[in-house]
Amino acid sequence: LYYRGPDAGGNLTNVARPATIVRRDLLDRIAGGDTDVYLCGYSRGAAIVISTAAILGDHGIRVTAMFLFDAVDR
């Protein structure tokens, strides 16, 4: 799945907040635990990847790897 990240002002363009994305699009797909989860993001998208991984961890879902390119501190 691909989502366009926030603009320079922090406004989300074509993407919901990370928690909404996780609940809406990811949990049902990976709930069985037999799927490797890889997350990738650039700049503000990398910061969102970090948040998303934390949310998945709270649901007991292991992230296999994160690929963060020029992550910003949000």
Buried (B, 14 or more C-beta within 10 A) or exposed (E): EEBEBBEEEEEBEEBEEBEEBBBEEBBEEBEEEEEEBEBEBBBBBBBBBBBBBEBBEEEEBEBEEBEBEEBEEE
